[in-house]
């Protein structure tokens, strides 16, 4: 154990200082594990081999019982945890070998129970580990539950985000969740402990982990959607700030502890790093910087906590300043003479305040809503959703008020070109017998009122200086007027919209398929660079997001694949048939000795394009050229660095070797405009 301590402690210390500011000397994340004995390897391999056979047999056996078949991920998460630790050398403590066998025993018991038509763990109380199959890459992902013994329906649910753990493999996470209930266990609430796909501050696919896990939980437990809380500490506190500000309308309360709330100041103060970001990197900080979205907390009761002596108090201090700018006074509880931990008395006060907030619950239809966003990735606040922006990554606002007595809605916008009102059945309080009068940026639009079930979902588009009601046709065009066939097109299908707005990293937050080349390129070095970057992307997806990226050769891709997935395509129009199929409909052109993006031409014999764009073969999905997720090894060392590093497109000189920060020399990069055409700062 002494040796293990020596291995572990430097990883904790180095993560917080200048030693991790050297791009040429980057520690491996996760770190190398212990070397197992031949007997330990052979024993585990034998058990895992039996599971491969038994799981394949069980899938066939349970085909006629879809409900039981859907529970196989509850078995597979244990098998994956042990198998990945063995295959990838991720045993970090000597006792983890025994824990792998313990996990496989649980898997064995659950599999036997499933084959008997039973699943008692779905009704269990206390500490329960479950698993779901992710739509993103088809992997099984674990989560932990704390289920009270007191029968309550529907349940309050608290999401808990864990702290940084470079050795927090699936096996380590599952072991924790079977033994430790965590910092807070409210008596009448389920606590959902998220794995978040390892150690990324619940960003990107880690962000989607919350929504996928929650969708799975609510299939088995009656949850009160108006009593959801987000909570976390350290890296988990950073995640909590992110979810609180970006998804404020979904929760009843937020309780972040420590962590970070933005990138630039945190890295200067905490990491002592001299930042020299590219202009597009700086814009992309607005994806996750909670300080930029602080105004949204007008809708979310928030109780922050920091230790008095904790350097990570900086996160809440900056949020307090950002909130004050927006007229909000942050409740920031301070643990006296406390470092990076919860003070006992502070925990009691946090729970007292949170219980009071959760007793009130969330109002699903507030009369007044205000949205601040920088991207259509986060378009919604309760019953208002932005459908178009004038310019991405600049501040956009919508303020809307229901004036029920006057049967009127008042809406003011900034940097917004499209919006939709979203009232589900039973939600709209306006009078359905009369026209509704909307004042949109001072201009009056009269529209039909809610339907008999009190649902109401009108959509509007800004045309010049006035707003018009629109409908979307089968091809995705927005048309003004009642009859779609004869109505004028006011916004073409090729436009940025929620879920299809870029940048590159957004493609890895939905179902994706990597497509490798089978041909040869005439561009010097293209084939070798493509192979290296493709394998780097696949390997690092496994390390950092804990799944196996779907992969096919270009000649193997089917129409079903094109319909189902974002396509991550590697190579050029010569060596990859899928690139050839879409190249003429992308805003780039290859020619001898140059590459053009829009009207910009880049000269060179060894240039590769990187971009994200609506797939011409299926415009509801992306096609990405030559990129995995865009942050690299250097950025793994501090979670505040884990931001998108490339925008919508880039041109790379592939004669320059890849580094821990870039896939080659970035000649130029930029964003597409709101109609997916190249634009420049």
N, C-alpha and C positions, 0 to 999 in steps of 0.2 A: 504493500500500500504506500510505502514511502516513495517508491519510484513513480507510482501513479500521481501522487501529489506534485512531484516535480514536473511531471508532464502537464498537469492541469493548470497550476497556478500562473505560469507565464501567459497562458492564453487569456486569463482574466485580466492581468495587469496590462499586457501589451495592447489590448483592445482600446485602452483609454488614454493613449499618449503618443508622443512624437515618433516612437519606434515603429508605429504602424502608418507613418506618413511617407514611406519610401516605396514608390511604385516598382522599383527594381528589386526589392527585398520583401516579397509578400508571403506571409504564412499561408499554408493550405487551410482552407475552411471547407468542410470540417477537418480537423487535424488527423494525422495518421493514427490508427488504432493500435491496440496491442497485438502482438504476434501470438496466435493460438498454437497449442501443441498439435502434432499430427493426430493424436487421438481425439482431441476436442473437435477438430475439423471433421474428421471421419464420422464421429458420432452424430454431429449435427446434420451433416450431409445425408446420412442414412435416414434420419427422421424426416427431413425436408423432402427427400425423394419419395417416401411413403405418402406424404401429404399431396405431392403433385398428382400421384395416381388416385388417391382417395377423393380429392377435390374434383378431378375430371369425371370420376364415376358419379359423384354426388350431383354435379351439374346435369348429367343425363338423367339420373334417377329423379331429380326434382323438377324436370321440365314440365310435368303435368300439374305441378303445384307452384304457380308463380309467386304466391305469397311467401312460401318457404324459400324458394330460389332467391328471392330478393334479399333474404337475410344472410346469404353467403358472405358478403363483405364483413359481417360481424365475426366471421371465422377467419377470413383472409387477412384482416389487418394484423392478427397475431403471427400468421405464417410469414407475411411480408416483412414484419419487423425483425423476426429472427433471420430470415433468408437474406435480407439486405445487409444486415450487420455482418453476416458471414461472407457474403459475396464481395462486399466493398470494404472490408477491413474496418468496421466501425464498432468494434468492441473497445470501449474506452476505460473500463474498470474490470478487474478480475471477476467480480461477482456477476457481471452481465452475462457471462456464459450460462450460469445457472438460471438467470432471469429469462434467457432465451428458451431454455427447456421448460420453465414454468409457463411462459406464454404459449408454447406449443401444447402443453397439457390442457390449458384452457381451450385452445382451438380444437383439440381432440374431443373434449367433452361437448362443446357446442355443436360440432359436426355430427356427433353421434345422436344428440338430441334432435337436431334438424331432420335426420334420416328417420327418426321415430315420430316425426310430425309435431315436435314441440320446440319452443323457444323461450324457456323460462326467464332468461336474462332480460327480455323485453318488458317484463313485469317487475323486475327486481328494484329494490330500493338501496340506498347507500351509494357506494362507488361503483359505477358501471362504465365499461369501455365499449364503445360502439364503433362502427365503420360504415362508410358510404363509398359508392363508386363515383368518382368525379367525371363530369362531362368534359372537362378540359383535356385530359389525356387518358382517361379510362382507368387510372390507378385507383386503388383503394386507399382511403385516407382515414386516420383514426380521430376520434374525439372522446373526451371523458365527460361523464355526468355525475353530479351529486344529486340524488333523488331523495327527498325527505320521506320519512315513513308516514307523516301526517297526510291523510287523503285530502287533497284540495283540487278542485277543478273550476275553471281553468287555472293553470299555473302561471304565476309570475316566473319570468326566466331572466337570469343574469348571465351575460356572456363574459368570460374571463380570458384576457390575453396574457400569455406568459412572458417572462423576461428573456433576455438574451441568453442563449445556451449553445455554444459552438459544438458541444458534444451531445446535444439533445436529439439523438436519433429517435426513430419511431419506437424502438425498444425502450429507451430511457423514458420517453414520454408516457408510454403505456404503463410502465412499471410505476411511475409517479402517480398516475391516475388511478391505479388499483390500490395505492397505499395512503395517499395524502389528499385530504379533502380540499386543501388550499387555504388561502388567507381568510376568506369570508364564506360562511355557509348560512345564509338567511333561513330561518326556520320554516318558512312557508314559500320557498322558491326553489326551482331547479337551477343549478349552476351548470352551465355548459362551458367546459374547458376546451379551448380550440388549440389544435396543433399548429394551424396556420402555415402548414407546409414548411416547417423547420424554423428558420432564423432570419426572417425578412421584415420584421415589424408589421406583419399582416398586410403586406403590400402586394400588388399585382395578383398572382394566383393565390397568395396568402390572404388577400382581401376577399377573393371569391370563396375561400374556404369557409368563412362565416356563413355566407348565404347558402352554400351547398349543405353544410352541416345542419343549419337551422331548418332547411326544407326537409331534411331527413328526420330530425327530431320531431317536428310537428306531425309527422305521419303516425307517431306512436304515443305521443303525449299531448293532451289538450293544453294548448298554450294561449294565454291572454295576450293578443297582439298589442294591447294598450298598456301592458306592464312589462316592457322589455328594458333592460339596463345594460349599458356597456361599461366594463370595468377592466383595469389592468394596472400593472406596476412596472417601472423601469422601461424596458423595451415595450412591455405591454401597456404602459402608460402612454407611450408614443402612439401605439395603435389605437388606444382609447380616444386620444385627442383627434386622431384622423377620422375615426368612425363617427365621433360626436359632431364634428363640424361638417363633414361631407355628406352624412346621411341623417341629419338632425331630426327629420320628420318621422323617422322610423322608431325612435326610442322614447321612453318616458323619463329616463335619467341617464347621466353619465358621471363616472367617478374615476378620473385619471389620477394616477400616482406617479410622480417623478417622470422619467423618460425624456423625450425631446418633442418639440412642437413645430420645428422647421429645420432647414438644413444649414444655411449659411452661418448664422450666429452660433449655433450649437457646435459646429466643427471648429470654428475659431476659438471658442471658449473651452470646450471640453476636450477637443482633439488637438488644439494648438496648431491647426492646419492653416497654411497660407493658400487661400482659394483663388484660382485663376480659371473660372469656368468659361466655356464658349458661350456665346450669346444665347444659343438655343437651349443649352443646359440650364441657364439661369431662368429662362422662361418656363422650362419644364419643372423647376422647383415648385411652380404653382399647381402642379398636379396634386402633391401631397402636403405641402406646407399648411398646417392647420391655422396658422396666424392669418393667412390670406382669406380664410373662410369663417373667421371668428364671428362675423355678423349673424351667421346662421344660428348661433347659440341663443338668440332671442327666443327660439322655439324649444330649447332643451334645458331643463333644470340641471345644473352642473355643480358638483362638489369636488374641488381639486385638493390634492394632498401632497405635501413635500416634507421631508425631514429638514430641520433648521440648518443642519450642517452638510446637507447633501448638495453637491454641485449641480445635480439634475433639477434642483429647485428652479433653475433657469427656465425650464420649459413652461411652468405655470406662471412665472413672472412675465415672460413675453406674451403669453396668452392673456394675462390680466391687462397688460398695456393695450393689446390689440382689441380686446373686448371694451375697454374704457373708451377707445376711439369711436366705438359703435354704441356708446351709451349704456354699456353693461358693466355691472360691478361683480367681479368673480369672487365667489366664496372659496377661499384658499386656506385650508386648515394646515397648520404648521406643527409638526412633532417636535417638542422642545428638546434641545441638545441631542438630536437624533440625526444619524447619517442616512445611509441608503436602505431604509427599512421603515416599517410602520411603527409608530409609537402606540402603546397599548391604549392609552386614553383617547388618542385620535381615532383609533379604530371604532371605539364605542360611539364617538360623535359622528363619524361618517355613517355608521349604520343607523343611528337615530334619524339623521337628516334624510338618508335614502329611503328608509321605511316610510317616512311621512310623504315623501314625493311619490313613491310607488303606490301608496294608498290612494292618492288622487288619480294616478294613471295619466295616460296621454289622451288629449282631446283629438280625435281623428279628423274633425272638420272645424278648425279654428276659423273665426270670422275674418281674421287678417293674417296674411302670410307674406313673408319676405324671403327671397332667394338670392344668394350671392354665389356665383360660380365662375370658373374660367374655362370650362370645357363641358361639352355635352355628355361626358362621362358621368357627370353629377348634375342632371338637369332638373331635379324635382324637389319641391317643397310642398308636402301635403297635396292639395288639389290643383296645383299649378306645375306645369312641366314646360321647360324651354325646349323648343323643337329646332331652333336655328339661331346662330350667333352671327353678328357682323364680322367679328374677328376672334378666332380662338386665342386663348392664353392671355387675353385682356379681360379685365373685370366686367362681368355682366350681372345685371340686377333685374329682378321682377318684384314689384310690390303690388299686392292684390287685396282688395277688401270686398266682402259681401255686404251689401246694403239691403238687407232682407225687407225692410219696411217699404223701400222704394222699388223693389224687384230689379235691382241694379247691381252691377259689378264695376268697380273702379280699378283700373290696372295702369301702372306706370312701369316703363321699361327703360333699360339702358344697354346698348350693345346686344340687343336681341332682335331677331328677324322673324321668329316663329314661336308660337306657344300653343299649348293645349290645356283645357280645363278638364280635370279628371274627378268626377263625382261618380262613385260606384252606386249600385242599387241601394236606395234608402238614404243616401247622403245629402242630396242637394236640397237646401231649405227654401229655395225660391219657388214662387207660385207657378205651377205648370200650365195654368189657364191663359197666361198672358205672355207676350213677347218679353224677352229680357233685354234690358238696355245696358250695353257695355260701353264704358268710356275707356278707350285704349289710347294712352298718351294724349288725352284731351279730345280725341276724335270719337264720335258716337257711332256704334254699330248695333243694330237691332237684330236679334236672332231668336229662333224658337226656344222655348223653355225646356225644362226637364221632361222626361217621359213619365208614363204612369207609375213606374217603379221608383221614380225620383233619381234615376241615373241621368247624367248629363256630361257629354264629352265633346264639346265644340272645339274646333281647331282653327287657328288664325295665322295669317302670314302678312308680313309687312311688305307692301308694294310701294316703293317710293317713300312718301311720308304718311301714307294711310294704311290702315289695317283692313283686311278682307277675310271673310270666313272661307275656308277651303276644305276640300276633301281629297283624299289620296286615291288615285286610280290603281289599277292592277299592276302597272309598270313602275309605280312609285312616284309618279309626277303629282305635284299638288296643283289642283284646279280650283278656280274661284267660281262660285255659282252653284245652283242646285243640280242641274243635269250634267253628270260627269262627261258624257260623250261630247257635248257641244261647249262645255265650259273652257275658258281660256287657261292655259298652263301658266302659273305664276311662279313656280319653282320646279326645275327639272329633277328627275330622279337622281341624277348624279350630284349629290350635295352632302355635306356633312350633316349627320343626324345622330340622335342618341344611339349608342352602340355601334356606330360606324363613323367615327370622327378622328381616328388615329390617336396618338402616334404609333410607332412600330410596336411598342410593348403592349398595346391594347390587344393585339392579336393573340397574345398568350394568356389572356383572361377569359377566353372562350375555347371551344373545341377546335383543336388544330391538328394538322397532319403535315409532317415534314416530307418533302419530295426531293430525292437525290437524282443526280444526272447519270445517264448511261452513255453519253456521247463524248466527243472531244471538242475543245475550244481552240480557236486559232490565236486567241489573246495570250501572250506570253505569261505563263505562271497561273493562269486562271484555273485550270483543273486542280493543281496542287493546292492553291489557296482555298478554293471551294471545298475540297475534301477536308482540309484542316479546320476551317471555320464551321463546317457542318458537324464534324465530330466533336469540336469544342462545344457547340450549342447543345448537342445531344447529351454529352457527358455532364455538362454543368447544369442542365435542366434536372438531371438525376440528383446531383449533389445539392443544389440549392432549392429545388422545388419538389424533390422527393417523388418523382414519377418517371416513367419511361415514355419519352416522346413517341407518338405514333410515327411510323416511317414507311415509305414505299419508294420504289424507283419510279421514275417518270412514266415508264411504259406500263406500270401496274395501276395507275390512278384510274378510278371508275367515275361514272357520272354520279353515283351515290356518294362518293368521297367529296366531289365538288359541291354537292348539295349540302353535305353535313358539316364540313370543316372549313376553317380558315386554312389556306394552303401556304406553307412556308417553303418556298422553292429556292433551290440552290443552283447557281451557275448562270449561264447566259443562254441566248437563243440558239447557240450552236450545240452546246453540250447537254441541254435539258429541254426535252420536248414540251414540257409544260410552260416554260418561259416562251418558247417559240409560239405556242398557241395564243398567248395573251399579249405578246410584245407590241404588236401594232396598235393595241388599244390602251397602252400605257403612255404617260407623258414623258417618255425618254426614247432616244434613238441612238443606236450604235452605228458607227461608220469607221472606215479605216483610220486608225490613229486618233479617234476622238469619241467622246460620249456626250450627248446633249440631254439636259433635263429642261423641258419646256424650251425657252428661247436661249438658255445658257449653254454654252459649249465649253467642254473641258478637253484640252489636248493631252494626249498621252497614249502609249501603246499598251499600258497595263493598268487599266482602270476598271473598277467593278461598281455597279450600282447597288445601292441598298434603298429599299423603299417599302412603304405600305400603301395599298390602294384598294378600292373596291374591286373585287375579282370580276373582270369582264365576262367570265363564264358563269358567274353567280353574284350579281351586285349586292346581295344581302350578306355576303361574306367578304373577308379580306383576302388579298394575295400579298405575301411579303416576299421580297427578293433578298436573299443572302444575309439574313440576320436571325439570331436567336434573341432572347431578351438582351437588352443593350448595356446593362451594367456588368462589370467584369471583376476579376479577382481582387483588385485593389479595393473595390467598393464593398466587398464582403466583410472587410475588417471593421467597419463601423456602419451601423444600420442607417444612420442619417445620410450616408453616401449612396444608399440603395435607391437611387432615383433614375428615371429614364435618361440615358446619355445621348441618344440620337432622336431627332424629330421625325418628320414624315418621310424624308428622303436624304440621302447622302451619296457622295462620290468618293471612293476609296482608291488610293494608290496602293496596289497590292505588292509592289516591289519593296515597300517598307514592312518589315516584320511586325506581326501582331504583338501587342504588349499586354500588361495587366489592366490596361485602360481602354485600348482601342483595337479594332480588327485590322488595322493598317493605318496609313496616313490619311486623315480625313481632309480631302481637298476642299470640299464645301458641303454644307448641309442646310436644310431649311424645311419649312412647312408648306403644305399645299393650302390654298385658300379655301373658302367655304364651298367652292364648286370643284374641289380636288384638282386645281391647277396650280403650278408652281408660283409661289410668292416670295418676296424677299423683305428683310427688315428695313 
